[in-house]
Amino acid sequence: MSTNKPVHAAMDQFQCAGAELVVGGVPLGRLVQRVGSTPFYAYDRALLTARVAELRAHLPQAVRLHFSVKANPMAAVVQHMAGLVDGLDVASAGELKTALDTGFDPAHISFAGPGKTAAELSRAIAAGVTINVESDHEIEQVARLADAAGIAPRVVVRVNPDFELKGSGMRMGGGAKPFGIDCEAVPASLARLDALGIALHGFHIFSGSQSLKADAIAECHAKSFELALRLAGHARQAVPAFYFGAGLGIPYFPGEQRLDLAPIGANLHDWMARMAREMPGTRVSLESGRYLVGEAGVYVARVLDRKVSRGQVFLVTDGGLHHHLAASGNFGQVIRKNYPVAIGNRMDAGERESVTVTGPLCTPLDVLAERMELARAEVGDLVVVFQSGAYGLSASPTAFLGHPMPQEVLV
Ligand SMILES: *Cc1c(COP(=O)(O)O)cnc(C)c1O
């Protein structure tokens, strides 16, 4: 099989065989036949494995790596990741079930997220997973439910820090937030836990998502460690666990570069040396979702129509925002930009043209690529959207317009 590299920088995770993109070792045409229908998501198992290894190579040995299931909750993906990481983070009872089904040790599954219901908390307590409490009300609920069940809960206090991850796509800490307990209120919450007879299992500080600025991430990590040390001073006993995470992003748009892990890793080596002195015995875990799975996935749709409207070529496909909201630009983007897209069965084409790729939905929002230079495509060709392994299908309005669900395969 002769291989060559695709042209776009953000596609360089994948090889080609002649005109065809190769996913998980399978040329695209054959993969389409195997899946049986378009559109679908395909995740490359080897790329997932390689990405975890790459991140670990930069982390101090003592930093444990946790996969955030919400980035890609497909059961087979979570099962694969479970074999590679030290913990799983979930954000709903549904994700909790997926995580438990992998056979993972419940002690290393943590459940975060605002507004957990009594039913969810009760399931988490029974499962024996770590519960990241996000408010004093939640502390009271956990105490009551745990007491009724006669089970000692594992409670981690999620902290809303007094700093932000600068320049990140989505901020989840700093200022007024629905996530976690404001750091200045944490000492009072610790006293409340004490009064309720609940042992503190640890602190959790997660500040934001999708940053490509290594310095900003390292600074945010440093501030998170500082805050953890400060808060540990208010705890009555040694703190068994510290969960942190911020921001490891992936490049989506033209001009964006892959994150430089070296300064992030170096900073963590310094901090772990300090932690060994000042918080010995505390297990430190880094949470990451998008970075681990985002680049390993593609979304594949078939061209149903090729039409020209007032000089502009449109490729109308069977896939769209109902399956891939993020690629349409409607999931947290301020200005719409194109995800990396290619014609997956014409990777070696010489003839290129400017096209707009749409889905089948009757809304102008249903755009997968706008005025993009792609290989000249015909009806039946395959449009591939890269960087689709995270926040794809599960972050999309699949019921909108009543089209069938796409398949997902791990290859
Ligand atoms: C969403 C989330 C993550 C994962 O964020 P990524 O940007 O995908 O790495 C980790 N921890 C918590 C608490 C989250 O809410």
The ligand as an SDF file (V2000), in Angstrom:
LIG
                    3D

 15 15  0  0  0  0  0  0  0  0999 V2000
  -15.5060   19.0620   30.1630 C   0  0  0  0  0  0  0  0  0  0  0  0
  -14.6470   18.7620   31.3240 C   0  0  0  0  0  0  0  0  0  0  0  0
  -13.3890   18.1950   31.1330 C   0  0  0  0  0  0  0  0  0  0  0  0
  -12.8030   17.9270   29.7770 C   0  0  0  0  0  0  0  0  0  0  0  0
  -12.4830   19.0940   29.0970 O   0  0  0  0  0  0  0  0  0  0  0  0
  -11.6350   19.0110   27.7390 P   0  0  0  0  0  0  0  0  0  0  0  0
  -11.5100   20.4070   27.2900 O   0  0  0  0  0  0  0  0  0  0  0  0
  -12.3970   18.1530   26.7990 O   0  0  0  0  0  0  0  0  0  0  0  0
  -10.3130   18.3910   28.0870 O   0  0  0  0  0  0  0  0  0  0  0  0
  -12.6650   17.8660   32.2600 C   0  0  0  0  0  0  0  0  0  0  0  0
  -13.1260   18.0980   33.5010 N   0  0  0  0  0  0  0  0  0  0  0  0
  -14.3350   18.6570   33.7190 C   0  0  0  0  0  0  0  0  0  0  0  0
  -14.8060   18.8870   35.0860 C   0  0  0  0  0  0  0  0  0  0  0  0
  -15.1320   19.0110   32.6460 C   0  0  0  0  0  0  0  0  0  0  0  0
  -16.3180   19.5680   32.8530 O   0  0  0  0  0  0  0  0  0  0  0  0
  1  2  1  0
  2  3  1  0
  2 14  2  0
  3  4  1  0
  3 10  2  0
  4  5  1  0
  5  6  1  0
  6  7  2  0
  6  8  1  0
  6  9  1  0
 10 11  1  0
 11 12  2  0
 12 13  1  0
 12 14  1  0
 14 15  1  0
M  END
$$$$
